[in-house]
Amino acid sequence: PGMGGGGPPPPPPPPGAPGPPGPPPPPGMPGMRAAPAAAKKPIRAIHWKQIKVPGPGAPMNPNMLGGGGRDTIWKDMPEVTVDQQKFRLLFEEKIVKKGAKQQDKEDKPKAKFLEILDGTRSRNINIALTKLPAPRFLKASIQKMDGGQVNKEGVESLLKLCPTQEEIQNLEAARVANPDTPFAPAENFLFTLSGVSEIKARLCLWCFLLEFENAESDVASDLKYVQGALAEVSNSKTLKLILGAILNICNFLSGKEFSAFQLDFFSKIPNIKDGVKKNSLLFHVASLMCEQFPDCTDLHSELADVHKCSKMDFNSFGALLDSLAKKLNSAWDDLAAIVVQETNEQLKTSLTNSLEDIAHRIVILKTVFARLSNRLKKVALYLGYTKTAAKDVGMQDLCKILSEFSMDYHTLYSKKQEQIKKKQQEAKRRKTRGVMINTGTEVTRPRDSTGGPKLGGKKRPDPTAADVSDDGNNANAELLLSALVQDASKIKDLKKEYKKRTPGAGRPQRRKTLRRTLINPTDLAAAKKI
């Protein structure tokens, strides 16, 4: 074809091929193609689990809602309109570019705090703050001395962390220089405490009130145990009998006549043993007490308070009461300093009454301690101490001697009691050995005219009476007699056969068994199997 304009038109495009592009839009006019829609951001995932709801005609299934039932809270739920656009904006996931978060952290300025304390002081305060209430509540607790929020350990910790005058001045100067910058936690704690008037005097007085409450409870209970221990030693009859038994035995063994002995001899008694059975002297004392005084106790159960007093220092109570009296005088001075600054009249009256009551209680405790000390000397004299030794004897030492001795005696006393009980049981068995135990009931049977018991309502036959009647029963009698003869002959043959099978001479080993088993043998073959 030629190159001119009169040539044939081009062939049509194949099916499925895109058509020729249209003409470009005129300048200044918008394009005919729509702009792509903005991509939606993903919504934050909700991690929950679905409960299967059974259909109207579905069978019962325990794995479905309500175990397959249909009367649940989810039945006929109300329709709630949800603003989807609002919740989509609220719960869209924020797309953060990599490195943007780290850049924000670096660009964000760090919070500034006023720090004027050294590292050790600040660290100690921060550790104590973990066991104390918040500083905003702490100030009111200190002013009211409220033990509901701060216990004794907390008050002692506050007393150690109490701010000094120099620290208070530095904190006030830092606050004036930087009024908008907050304090660090440790500095804020000290600055809060500095706002309480006479903070040290309040904490010292509060600590004394709590300390006396605990000390009074401990001292009063211990003094009660001391009083009970002295009464137990004075009133113990078993202890007196044991002392008498030891005294008599030792007087015989030594060939001397002593009227008393020192109690430190108690520790040597378990080591003195006899030469026959190697039993200690204390075991023989316990045996003597069990035989002659069976109503006595094991002594250990009578000295309950003595055991407790053997572990406490009675002499330290006097020093403790003197220390409380000195602290009471210091508490009066602290109260005087607080009253000048305190405006709460009710608190001042309450503190004054508390100190007066404490002074009265200290006087009572000192009086009780003095009387128990005098009673201890009397008990020491009662036990045989001299006047000089009674003044120096300690409550703990005396109770320790008696407690350890009572424990040793208790062990041997219990051992002897078991031996006596075993002997009594053996004697009881020996008396009843071979004797039929009578239960107290007798079985009576009806008797007949001959004196014998009735058998099934019939008269018991007399084996000695001969049947001389000459009737039709004679034939039966002959048959019975022949059967007895046959059985007797079988028994005789069986014995012979058994003797042949038994090895060795002498009495057969299973003779008694055969006699017991083969009373009426009917077959020799069956006997051989046996």
C-alpha positions in Angstrom: 0.0 0.0 0.0 1.0 3.5 -0.5 2.0 6.0 2.0 -0.7 8.5 1.0 -3.7 9.4 3.0 -6.0 7.3 0.8 -4.8 3.9 2.2 -7.0 1.4 4.0 -7.9 1.9 7.7 -5.9 0.0 10.3 -7.3 -3.3 11.5 -9.4 -3.3 14.7 -7.7 -4.3 18.0 -8.0 -7.9 19.1 -10.8 -8.7 21.6 -9.9 -7.9 25.2 -7.2 -5.4 24.3 -7.5 -1.9 25.7 -8.8 0.7 23.4 -6.8 3.7 22.2 -6.3 6.5 24.8 -8.7 9.3 24.7 -7.7 12.9 24.0 -6.2 14.8 26.9 -8.4 17.1 28.9 -8.3 20.7 28.0 -6.0 22.8 30.1 -7.4 24.2 33.4 -10.1 21.5 33.7 -10.0 18.7 36.3 -9.2 15.2 35.2 -12.0 12.8 34.5 -10.5 10.0 36.9 -11.7 10.1 40.6 -9.0 10.8 43.3 -8.1 7.7 45.3 -9.9 7.4 48.8 -7.8 8.0 51.9 -6.8 4.7 53.6 -8.6 3.9 56.8 -6.5 3.4 59.9 -6.8 0.1 61.7 -8.9 0.0 64.9 -7.4 -1.3 68.1 -8.0 -5.0 68.6 -10.5 -6.2 71.1 -9.3 -9.5 72.7 -12.5 -11.3 73.8 -14.2 -14.7 73.4 -17.5 -15.5 71.8 -20.3 -17.5 73.5 -22.3 -19.6 71.1 -26.0 -18.7 71.1 -28.3 -21.7 70.3 -30.8 -21.2 67.6 -34.6 -21.4 68.0 -34.7 -25.2 67.2 -31.2 -26.2 68.1 -30.8 -29.1 70.5 -29.4 -28.7 74.0 -25.6 -28.3 74.1 -23.7 -27.8 77.4 -20.9 -26.0 75.5 -23.3 -23.3 74.4 -24.7 -20.2 76.1 -26.1 -21.0 79.6 -25.3 -24.8 79.2 -27.7 -25.0 76.2 -30.5 -23.2 77.9 -32.1 -20.0 76.6 -33.2 -18.1 79.7 -30.0 -16.1 80.3 -29.1 -12.5 80.7 -28.2 -12.3 77.0 -31.8 -13.0 76.0 -33.7 -10.1 74.4 -30.8 -7.7 74.7 -31.8 -4.0 74.2 -30.6 -2.2 71.1 -28.0 0.5 71.7 -27.1 3.1 69.1 -23.3 3.3 68.6 -21.8 6.4 66.9 -19.4 4.5 64.7 -17.5 7.6 63.4 -16.9 8.7 67.0 -15.6 5.4 68.2 -13.5 4.9 65.1 -11.7 8.1 65.8 -11.3 7.2 69.5 -9.9 3.7 69.0 -7.8 4.1 65.8 -4.3 2.7 66.0 -1.7 5.4 65.8 0.9 4.8 63.2 4.2 5.9 64.5 7.2 6.0 62.2 10.3 4.1 63.2 12.6 6.2 65.3 10.0 8.9 66.0 9.3 7.6 69.5 13.0 7.6 70.5 13.4 11.0 69.0 10.5 12.3 71.1 12.1 10.9 74.2 15.3 12.6 73.4 13.6 15.9 72.6 11.4 15.8 75.7 13.1 17.7 78.5 13.5 15.8 81.8 11.6 16.9 84.9 13.6 19.0 87.2 13.6 18.6 91.0 15.3 20.5 93.7 17.9 18.2 95.3 20.0 19.6 98.1 20.7 16.4 100.2 23.7 14.1 99.8 23.2 10.7 98.2 23.3 8.6 101.4 20.8 10.8 103.2 18.4 10.9 100.3 18.6 7.1 99.8 17.8 6.4 103.5 14.8 8.7 103.4 13.5 7.1 100.2 13.8 3.6 101.8 11.9 4.8 104.9 9.2 6.4 102.8 8.2 2.9 101.5 6.9 2.0 105.0 5.4 5.3 105.9 2.2 7.0 104.8 2.2 9.8 102.2 3.7 13.1 103.4 0.4 14.8 103.0 -1.1 12.5 105.6 2.0 12.3 107.7 1.9 15.9 109.0 -1.6 15.5 110.5 -0.7 12.1 112.1 2.3 13.7 113.9 0.3 16.6 115.1 -2.5 14.5 116.5 -0.1 11.6 117.5 -2.4 9.2 115.7 -1.2 5.6 116.1 -3.7 4.3 113.5 -1.4 5.2 110.6 2.0 5.1 112.1 3.2 2.4 114.5 6.0 2.4 117.0 8.6 1.4 114.4 7.4 4.1 112.1 7.7 6.7 114.9 11.3 5.6 115.6 12.1 5.8 111.9 10.7 9.4 111.8 12.7 10.3 114.9 15.9 9.2 113.1 15.1 11.0 109.9 14.0 14.2 111.7 15.4 17.2 109.8 18.2 19.2 111.4 18.1 23.0 111.7 20.7 23.4 108.9 18.6 21.2 106.6 15.5 23.3 107.3 17.3 26.5 106.5 18.7 25.1 103.2 15.2 23.9 102.2 13.7 27.2 102.9 16.4 29.0 100.9 16.0 26.7 97.9 12.2 27.2 98.0 12.7 31.0 97.9 15.2 30.8 95.1 13.1 28.3 93.0 9.4 28.8 93.9 8.2 26.9 90.7 10.5 23.9 90.9 9.2 21.0 93.0 11.3 19.2 95.6 12.6 15.7 95.1 10.8 13.1 97.3 13.4 13.1 100.0 13.6 16.9 100.2 9.8 17.1 100.1 9.6 14.7 103.0 11.9 16.8 105.1 10.2 20.1 104.1 6.8 18.6 105.2 8.2 17.6 108.6 9.8 21.1 109.0 6.3 22.5 108.9 5.3 20.8 112.2 6.1 22.9 115.3 8.5 21.2 117.8 8.7 18.2 115.6 11.5 16.5 117.6 9.7 17.0 120.9 6.5 15.6 119.5 8.2 12.5 118.1 10.1 11.9 121.3 7.0 12.1 123.4 5.0 10.0 121.0 7.7 7.3 121.0 7.8 7.2 124.8 4.0 6.8 125.0 4.2 3.8 122.6 7.3 2.4 124.3 5.8 2.5 127.8 2.6 0.7 126.6 4.6 -2.3 125.4 7.1 -2.3 128.3 4.4 -2.2 130.9 2.6 -5.2 129.3 5.8 -7.2 129.2 7.0 -6.3 132.8 3.5 -6.9 134.3 3.2 -10.4 132.7 6.7 -11.3 133.8 6.2 -10.2 137.3 3.0 -12.2 137.4 5.0 -15.3 136.4 7.6 -14.6 139.2 4.8 -14.3 141.7 3.4 -17.7 140.6 6.8 -19.4 140.6 7.6 -18.3 144.2 4.1 -19.6 145.3 4.7 -22.9 143.5 8.0 -23.5 145.2 6.6 -22.6 148.6 3.5 -24.8 148.3 4.9 -27.8 146.5 4.4 -30.9 148.7 6.1 -33.2 146.1 9.3 -31.1 146.2 9.4 -31.4 150.0 8.9 -35.2 149.9 11.6 -35.6 147.3 14.0 -33.5 149.3 13.3 -35.7 152.3 13.9 -38.9 150.3 17.2 -37.6 148.9 18.3 -36.5 152.4 17.5 -39.9 154.0 19.2 -41.9 151.2 22.3 -39.7 151.2 22.6 -39.8 155.0 22.6 -43.6 154.9 25.1 -43.7 152.0 27.5 -41.2 153.5 27.1 -42.4 157.1 26.4 -38.9 158.3 23.4 -37.1 159.6 22.8 -33.9 157.6 19.8 -31.8 158.3 19.8 -30.1 154.9 21.8 -29.8 151.7 22.4 -27.1 149.1 20.2 -27.2 146.0 23.2 -27.2 143.6 23.4 -30.9 144.6 20.4 -31.5 142.3 22.7 -31.4 139.2 24.9 -34.2 140.6 22.2 -36.7 141.5 21.6 -38.0 138.0 25.4 -38.8 137.8 25.4 -41.0 140.9 24.6 -44.6 139.8 24.4 -47.9 141.5 26.9 -50.8 140.8 24.3 -53.4 139.9 21.9 -52.2 137.2 23.6 -48.8 136.7 20.5 -46.9 137.6 21.0 -43.3 138.8 20.2 -42.3 142.4 17.4 -40.1 141.1 15.7 -43.2 139.6 15.8 -44.9 143.0 14.3 -41.7 144.5 11.5 -41.8 142.0 10.9 -45.5 142.7 10.8 -44.8 146.4 8.2 -42.0 145.8 6.1 -44.2 143.6 6.0 -47.0 146.2 5.5 -45.0 149.4 3.7 -41.9 148.1 1.6 -43.0 145.1 -0.5 -39.8 145.3 2.4 -37.5 144.5 2.9 -36.0 141.1 5.9 -35.9 138.7 6.9 -32.4 140.1 7.3 -31.1 136.6 3.6 -30.4 136.2 3.6 -28.4 139.5 6.2 -25.9 138.4 4.8 -24.3 135.3 5.7 -20.8 136.2 9.1 -21.9 137.4 9.9 -23.1 133.9 9.0 -19.7 132.5 11.0 -17.8 135.0 14.1 -19.9 134.3 14.3 -18.0 130.9 13.9 -14.4 132.1 16.2 -12.0 133.9 14.4 -10.8 137.0 17.1 -8.4 138.0 16.8 -6.5 134.7 13.3 -5.3 135.6 14.6 -2.9 138.2 16.9 -1.3 135.6 14.1 -1.2 133.1 11.8 0.6 135.5 14.5 3.1 136.4 15.0 3.8 132.6 11.3 4.4 132.2 11.3 6.8 135.1 14.1 8.8 133.4 12.3 8.9 130.1 9.2 10.1 131.9 11.1 13.1 133.1 12.3 13.8 129.6 8.7 13.4 128.4 7.5 16.1 130.8 10.1 18.5 129.3 8.9 17.7 125.8 5.3 18.3 126.8 6.3 21.7 128.2 7.9 22.6 124.8 4.8 21.4 122.9 2.3 23.2 125.1 3.9 26.6 124.2 3.3 26.1 120.4 0.2 23.8 120.5 -3.3 25.5 120.2 -5.3 22.3 120.6 -6.4 22.4 124.2 -7.9 18.9 124.1 -4.6 17.4 122.9 -2.7 19.2 125.7 -5.1 17.9 128.3 -4.9 14.4 126.9 -1.1 14.3 126.9 -0.9 15.7 130.5 -3.3 13.0 131.8 -1.4 10.3 129.9 1.9 11.2 131.6 0.3 11.4 135.0 -1.2 8.0 134.6 2.2 6.6 133.4 3.9 8.0 136.5 1.3 6.3 138.7 1.8 3.0 136.9 5.6 3.2 137.2 5.3 3.6 141.0 3.0 0.6 141.2 5.4 -1.6 139.1 8.3 -0.5 141.3 6.4 -1.5 144.4 5.5 -4.9 143.0 9.1 -5.5 142.0 10.4 -4.6 145.5 7.9 -6.9 147.2 8.7 -9.8 144.9 12.4 -9.3 145.6 11.7 -9.6 149.3 9.6 -12.6 148.7 12.4 -14.2 146.7 14.7 -13.8 149.7 12.2 -15.5 152.0 11.8 -18.4 149.6 15.6 -18.8 149.4 15.7 -18.9 153.2 12.9 -21.4 153.2 15.0 -23.6 150.8 17.9 -23.5 153.2 20.0 -20.6 151.9 21.9 -18.5 154.4 21.0 -14.9 154.9 24.1 -13.8 153.0 23.5 -16.2 150.1 19.8 -15.3 150.0 20.6 -11.7 149.3 22.7 -12.7 146.2 20.5 -15.5 144.9 19.0 -14.8 141.5 15.5 -15.7 140.5 16.7 -17.0 137.1 19.4 -19.2 138.7 17.1 -20.7 141.3 14.3 -21.4 138.8 16.8 -22.9 136.4 18.0 -25.4 139.0 14.5 -26.5 139.9 13.3 -26.6 136.3 16.2 -28.9 135.1 15.8 -31.1 138.2 12.1 -31.4 137.7 12.6 -32.4 134.1 15.0 -35.2 135.0 12.7 -36.4 137.8 9.7 -36.3 135.5 11.5 -38.6 133.0 12.5 -41.2 135.6 9.2 -41.0 137.4 7.3 -41.7 134.2 9.6 -44.6 133.5 8.9 -46.1 136.9 5.2 -45.6 136.6 5.3 -47.6 133.3 7.2 -50.4 135.0 4.7 -50.6 137.8 1.8 -50.6 135.4 3.3 -53.5 133.4 3.9 -55.5 136.6 0.3 -55.0 137.6 -0.9 -56.1 134.2 1.3 -59.2 134.3 0.1 -60.1 137.8 -3.5 -59.8 136.6 -2.8 -62.0 133.6 -1.1 -64.6 135.9 -4.2 -64.8 138.1 -6.6 -65.3 135.2 -4.3 -67.6 133.2 -6.1 -70.9 132.5 -9.3 -69.7 134.0 -12.4 -69.3 131.9 -13.7 -65.8 132.0 -17.2 -65.7 133.4 -19.4 -63.2 131.7 -22.0 -63.4 134.4 -24.7 -65.0 132.2 -25.6 -68.7 132.2 -27.3 -70.5 129.4 -30.2 -72.7 130.7 -31.8 -75.4 128.7 -35.0 -77.2 129.4 -34.7 -80.5 131.2 -36.6 -83.6 130.8 -37.8 -86.0 133.5 -34.5 -87.9 133.4 -32.5 -84.7 134.0 -31.0 -84.4 130.6 -31.7 -81.7 128.1 -34.5 -82.0 125.6 -33.5 -82.5 121.9 -36.1 -81.0 119.6 -38.8 -81.5 122.1 -38.2 -85.3 122.1 -36.8 -87.4 124.9 -33.1 -88.1 124.7 -32.4 -91.8 124.0 -30.6 -93.8 126.6 -27.6 -95.6 125.1 -27.6 -98.2 128.0 -31.2 -99.2 127.5 -31.5 -102.3 125.2 -34.3 -102.5 122.7 -35.9 -105.9 123.5 -38.9 -105.4 121.4 -39.3 -108.1 118.8 -41.0 -106.3 116.0 -40.3 -105.5 112.3 -37.3 -103.3 113.2 -35.0 -106.3 113.7 -34.3 -106.4 110.0 -33.2 -102.8 110.1 -31.0 -103.5 113.1 -29.2 -106.3 111.3 -28.5 -104.0 108.3 -27.2 -101.3 110.7 -24.9 -103.8 112.5 -23.5 -105.1 109.2 -22.7 -101.5 108.1 -20.9 -100.8 111.3 -18.8 -103.9 110.9 -17.8 -102.9 107.4 -16.8 -99.4 108.5 -14.7 -100.8 111.3 -12.9 -103.2 108.9 -12.2 -100.3 106.5 -10.7 -98.2 109.3 -8.5 -101.1 110.3 -7.3 -101.6 106.7 -6.7 -97.8 106.3 -4.5 -97.7 109.4 -2.4 -100.6 108.1 -2.0 -98.9 104.7 -1.0 -95.6 106.4 1.7 -97.4 108.5 3.2 -98.9 105.3 3.4 -95.5 103.6 4.9 -93.7 106.6 8.8 -93.7 106.5 10.8 -94.6 109.6 9.9 -96.2 112.8 8.0 -94.8 115.7 4.9 -92.8 115.9 3.5 -91.5 112.6 3.7 -87.8 112.2 0.2 -87.4 110.7 -1.5 -89.8 113.0 -3.5 -87.2 114.8 -4.5 -85.6 111.6 -5.8 -88.9 110.2 -7.7 -89.6 113.4 -9.3 -86.3 113.2 -10.1 -86.4 109.5 -11.1 -90.1 108.8 -13.7 -90.6 111.4 -16.1 -92.5 109.1 -14.1 -93.3 105.9 -16.1 -94.8 103.1 -13.5 -95.5 100.6 -9.9 -96.5 100.9 -8.9 -94.7 97.6 -10.2 -91.4 99.0 -8.1 -92.0 102.2 -5.0 -92.6 100.1 -5.5 -89.3 98.3 -5.6 -87.5 101.7 
